[in-house]
């Protein structure tokens, strides 16, 4: 198992390296640069700025400089916000997106898995149809409609929860619900489909024949195996959720890093684009690794050399 | 009851009632910055958010009167120009201090101006100071020595500027954030991090207390400022809510005192609401929305074609049905409030007129639109620009019987397109840096200007705006600018101005406020009424 993990970490580094090269190349191919302004800067000043940030050097040299910085954990300055570095941005704001994301992930799982199991156990009954209808609703309602709607009802009209912004737990509830319901829907449908497949397997019939209670059969034997496909998507879903949804963060005025995924590109803020992309990439890679290790616990047939 | 219990009870009651009193209650204004300020450094500020904060933190030699846009004293008590208009002297107050205790002197002004012009600072707005002798040479690196710049502290509290040519509008420029005194020691010590709350040194009526990026920023009253006894609001709490509908909910929920990003979709509801309609105010904003024509690109190289298109736009209907913010239709470039603007009553420009539009097109050789090529109208990607473009496309197509294609590009790409090869029709806006037509007619549409994406070129126009820049007599300047507008928007029709912006603002009834047309609100003059 240990050797397996080392091998995976090695491949993770290769993947991230390729990601960095592709992003770096695409970034420099977009027309426009970080110093384009509506009221045009004198060309001498642009030349000065480009020299200061080494943007006048050949492409390969800039890329190697960047990699060199990564080795020192220095992700570079921000071109847009001169008093902050990329490290500052990620350090100060990624944890906020992570908190929101964890809460949303918890909601997604806590809602999705039970709904899916219920639907599978009561297949083709009214309960099943209700569960799946809720799932479709969750997937179809866009964040930018659900968010303001929840704000209007629970924040403005009823006054039960804060309208927006960040603070204690009460501030997390509405954005986490907005963010989590779409994923809970995906998880519910996947869980249901997977359960339906598993309960038709031979070993379930054996378990019943042995005289085990239906509850033990379902929750102990069937569920563990049904969760394997679900776990596969939970990894990437986790990474996506905790890097912050730009839309939810904008609607609820939450100071996470979600917005930087878009604004850094609009501003052509190269170091922030690279830093955010690599951060996200690293998270996905780690999440997938954790998922693969989890397989081993769920299904004893899965073993790694 | 035992006597001891009664005494204890009375004491408890007293304690509780004291705690219930609002001890030393501060007046707090809750404002929405609507986005994280990219910088607080006055040399680097360009956007309205940074300018708003800098207005509270840093004083300038001059300021603007919110109602008349006239230049009024701030750090400078008075000022005067030499007879030839080339040398301006400002006499400063001697009772203003930085928050680290040091006095604010003329040397700080000289340092601030030179630092803004320093090419290493790479200030976006340095070009506004190019009227100062040597400024452009120093800023573009032609000359490396800062001493060529015509700004000098000739005493602790006297600063002298030498200009390239007489400029009646110079006192307005002297008050802008880029020309304000900057704290040299602090900047040299902390470099790019000098604006962090723990490092920053300011001299304004407010000080920076806290800055949590992307979340909120807090400014508190500077007790040592020279008007401290008149400043009523103790603290400005600035949240950063970008989403207009969320800001609206916060305002209606009582968590925000002023709402400046009112969603367009809510305008009808607000105007019909008994409470909100009274809190609504539509203030002028010194910006113009216009459609430019690439004067060098067929078929818009023909002034008749440009006149036809300008005459085909029904600006009133556009404003009433799409914009809904009581904007003013514009047929000249400089907007009301800018020195040198032209009142629509003078009838300069091409307002909506179907017969004239068709006549112009026919004169150009395309009667009834026959033979007119398909043209492109481009705008930067945004829902509101798209709505406006669709309406104008429809208007022109119906009036002139021509075909227009719409195209949009992301802002950065769009700017590059406009610079390199402007589309036949392109959308842009211009906002005042300072309230003088020089900033509009000369800085933008002089044929040598780098912002002249329309490639508008008329030697008589250039002569007019360059002479007006040098002219001392305000009456003469107004005449010259009127003639220039006539050329730009009427006889040559280089562009088609569409509307003059407004600000739609909701303010709680307990806030007594002013409206600064260029974004640097004077919170020091505002009051929060009790009750």
Interface residues (C-beta under 8 A of the other chain):
Chain A: X30 X31 X32 X33 X35 X36 X37 X38 X39 X40 X41 X42 X44 X45 X48 X49 X52 X80 X81 X82 X83 X84 X89 X92 X93 X148 X151 X152 X155 X156 X159 X163 X164 X165 X166 X250 X251 X252 X253 X255 X256 X259 X266 X267 X268
Chain B: X36 X38 X39 X40 X41 X44 X46 X119 X120 X122 X124 X125 X126 X127 X139 X140 X141 X192 X193 X194 X195 X196 X212 X213 X214 X215 X239 X240 X241 X242 X243 X245 X246 X249 X250 X252 X253 X255 X410 X411 X412 X413 X415 X416 X419 X428 X450 X451
